[in-house]
Amino acid sequence: MGAYSVIRRALYHKTKNNYYYRNKEGEKVWEAVYEKGEGDETISLYHYGTLLIKVSLVSEKILDYYKGRWSMSDRNGLEALNCALERIERFRFRDYGFFHGKMLIGKELEKRIKFIENIRSKLYEKVKRYPDAIPYIQKLGFTIEYVESNRWEEFCEKNGFRGWSYYYDTYILFVRPNTLAIKYSATEDNSKIALTHCIKKLNGVVTLKTVYFKFYEEDKKFSVKDVRLIGKDETNQLWSLRLPVSYYLANIEKSEQWVMGIDENYEIVEQQ
């Protein structure tokens, strides 16, 4: 509210340059500066004395901005400025983006967007080439049961997950001995459970890393619905563990470290 209140006063009155919001200790937390020059009017927002952004009210463009990393409080101030401009001046500035906490505009923004689109396109083609995991899962000894999405919640309740909304949002469940239930939609068939990694040891232990992708052909994009480790131990016991979707590119070793709660800074040594 502090940022919005000083910006709103600056835009409404436009009678003096500086409008402040101070904390209990008397520090200037937010400062809005209105300036009228030859052929232009500007509004600037400061946070603890640092300029966050300066916007032209005539061209509706960003004139200057903070080049360092923006905090969440900084971004809230930016959104407050946009809200005030939309309400009072009837425009929002949109020609900006954030990457790794830093604001980019103009050619820098266009260059970064093209770079990301190129990376996404290559990644899209890579994940499309992953083999279908279902034959490998069945070869381990699993039975696959497909469940229509409109019956998934009912299926979860019948298999002991009544009231567990966490499971209603899943796409794969390990139910009954050696059975994997997979949620699917007959109207949305552009999906695939892909095998991304596989380890097979001499003692018969097998570990598969699978990812449930949904593809959007027109935009060359994909979403990740489920990531998991599936395997068979030395006693031929089958198992399945769900991972965070952010681990869809991680290898099996990194995935196992997450399952065991091992931090990246831990030193893993072989038992003598």
Secondary structure, 3 states (H helix, E strand, C coil): CHHHHHHHHHHHHCCCCEEEEECCCCCEEEEEEEEEECCEEEEEEEECCEEEEEEECCCCCEEEECCCECCHHHHHHHHHHHHHHHHHHCCCCCCEEEECCEEEEHHHHHHHHHHHHHHHHHHHHHHHCCCECHHHHHHHCCEEEEEEHHHHHHHHHHCCCCCCHHHHCCCEEEECCCEEEEEEECCECCEEEEEEEEEECCCCCEEEEEEEEEEECCCCEEEEEEEEEEEECCCCCEEEEEECHHHCCCCHHHHHHHHHCCCCCCCCCCCC
